[in-house]
């Protein structure tokens, strides 16, 4: 699997060019979101980002990220830089039984999907338990827009 092997082969730090000054910026990369800490960094907009030491611009590494949490309300999601879709093998890999996995094309989009799915999951649990409040847990309020 090309996409999975790209993730497995990626270093923990990706040297990324700053879009403002073109300086090389070492960006610490998370390739799989499977912890609360990584999820909180995604929701705060801090996943796979680093400030440019030359000009201070926030730089984001364009590396694939898998969201794979054990929570049944948050399905398996993938962030794949759009450039990867130029590879036919990657497109085939994303096709499972004639349907494409849910792919996000920016980390912001991935964070929005997670927020929405948390909200819908909580709503469903509240309805099932007869509670009509349907609110996000306190820890996610600052991420919900």
C-alpha positions as CSV (number, residue, x, y, z in Angstrom):
1,X,0.0,0.0,0.0
2,X,1.6,3.2,-1.2
3,X,-0.1,5.6,1.1
4,X,0.5,3.5,4.2
5,X,4.1,3.0,3.2
6,X,4.6,6.8,2.7
7,X,3.4,7.3,6.2
8,X,5.6,4.5,7.6
9,X,8.6,5.8,5.8
10,X,8.1,9.5,6.8
11,X,10.6,10.8,9.3
12,X,9.5,12.2,12.7
13,X,10.7,15.6,11.5
14,X,10.0,16.9,8.0
15,X,12.1,19.7,6.5
16,X,9.5,22.1,5.0
17,X,10.1,25.4,3.2
18,X,8.6,28.4,4.8
19,X,6.0,29.9,2.4
20,X,7.0,33.5,3.4
21,X,10.9,33.5,3.4
22,X,11.7,30.0,1.9
23,X,13.9,29.0,4.8
24,X,14.0,25.3,5.7
25,X,12.0,24.6,8.8
26,X,12.2,21.3,10.7
27,X,8.6,20.4,11.5
28,X,7.8,17.6,14.0
29,X,5.3,15.3,12.3
30,X,2.6,13.0,13.7
31,X,1.5,10.4,11.2
32,X,-1.2,8.7,13.1
33,X,-3.6,10.3,15.5
34,X,-4.3,7.7,18.1
35,X,-3.9,9.6,21.4
36,X,-5.9,12.3,23.1
37,X,-2.8,14.6,23.0
38,X,-2.5,14.3,19.2
39,X,-6.2,14.8,18.8
40,X,-6.1,18.0,20.9
41,X,-3.2,19.3,18.9
42,X,-5.2,18.7,15.7
43,X,-8.2,20.5,17.1
44,X,-6.1,23.4,18.2
45,X,-4.5,23.7,14.8
46,X,-1.1,22.8,16.1
47,X,-0.6,19.4,14.5
48,X,2.5,19.1,12.2
49,X,3.3,22.8,12.5
50,X,6.3,24.8,13.6
51,X,7.3,28.5,13.6
52,X,9.9,29.5,11.1
53,X,13.0,30.4,13.0
54,X,13.8,33.1,10.4
55,X,10.5,35.0,10.1
56,X,8.1,33.4,12.6
57,X,5.5,32.3,10.1
58,X,3.7,29.1,11.0
59,X,4.8,26.3,8.7
60,X,2.7,23.1,8.2
61,X,4.3,19.9,6.9
62,X,2.2,18.4,4.1
63,X,2.4,14.7,5.2
64,X,-0.4,12.1,5.3
65,X,-2.1,11.7,8.7
66,X,-4.4,8.9,9.8
67,X,-7.0,9.4,12.5
68,X,-7.6,6.1,14.1
69,X,-9.2,6.5,17.5
70,X,-10.9,3.7,19.4
71,X,-14.0,5.9,19.9
72,X,-16.9,4.4,17.8
73,X,-18.3,7.9,17.2
74,X,-15.1,8.9,15.2
75,X,-14.5,6.8,12.2
76,X,-11.3,6.1,10.4
77,X,-10.3,9.3,8.6
78,X,-7.3,10.2,6.4
79,X,-5.7,13.5,5.6
80,X,-3.9,13.2,2.3
81,X,-2.2,16.2,0.6
82,X,-4.0,16.6,-2.7
83,X,-0.8,16.0,-4.6
84,X,-0.8,12.4,-3.6
85,X,-4.0,11.8,-5.7
86,X,-1.9,12.2,-8.8
87,X,-0.6,8.7,-8.1
88,X,-3.1,6.1,-9.4
89,X,-1.9,3.6,-6.8
90,X,-2.9,5.9,-4.0
91,X,-6.4,6.4,-5.6
92,X,-6.8,2.6,-5.8
93,X,-5.7,2.2,-2.2
94,X,-8.3,4.7,-1.1
95,X,-11.0,2.7,-2.9
96,X,-12.5,0.0,-0.6
97,X,-15.2,-2.2,-2.1
98,X,-16.1,0.3,-4.7
99,X,-16.4,3.2,-2.2
100,X,-13.7,5.7,-1.3
101,X,-12.5,6.1,2.3
102,X,-13.3,9.5,3.8
103,X,-10.3,11.7,2.8
104,X,-9.7,15.2,4.0
105,X,-7.4,17.5,2.0
106,X,-6.3,19.8,4.8
107,X,-5.7,19.4,8.5
108,X,-8.3,22.1,9.1
109,X,-10.9,20.0,7.2
110,X,-9.9,16.9,9.3
111,X,-10.3,18.9,12.5
112,X,-13.8,20.1,11.3
113,X,-14.8,16.5,10.5
114,X,-13.7,15.3,14.0
115,X,-15.6,18.2,15.7
116,X,-18.7,17.4,13.7
117,X,-18.5,13.7,14.4
118,X,-17.9,14.2,18.1
119,X,-21.0,16.4,18.2
120,X,-23.1,13.9,16.4
121,X,-21.9,11.0,18.5
122,X,-22.7,12.9,21.7
123,X,-26.1,13.9,20.3
124,X,-26.8,10.2,19.5
125,X,-25.7,9.1,23.0
126,X,-27.8,11.8,24.7
127,X,-30.9,10.8,22.7
128,X,-30.3,7.1,23.4
129,X,-30.0,7.9,27.2
130,X,-33.0,10.2,27.1
131,X,-31.0,13.4,27.7
132,X,-31.8,16.2,25.3
133,X,-29.0,18.5,26.3
134,X,-26.7,17.2,23.6
135,X,-23.7,19.3,24.5
136,X,-20.0,18.8,23.8
137,X,-17.8,17.8,26.7
138,X,-16.2,20.8,28.5
139,X,-12.8,19.8,27.2
140,X,-13.9,20.2,23.6
141,X,-15.8,23.6,24.0
142,X,-12.8,25.7,23.0
143,X,-12.4,23.7,19.8
144,X,-16.0,23.8,18.7
145,X,-16.9,26.6,16.3
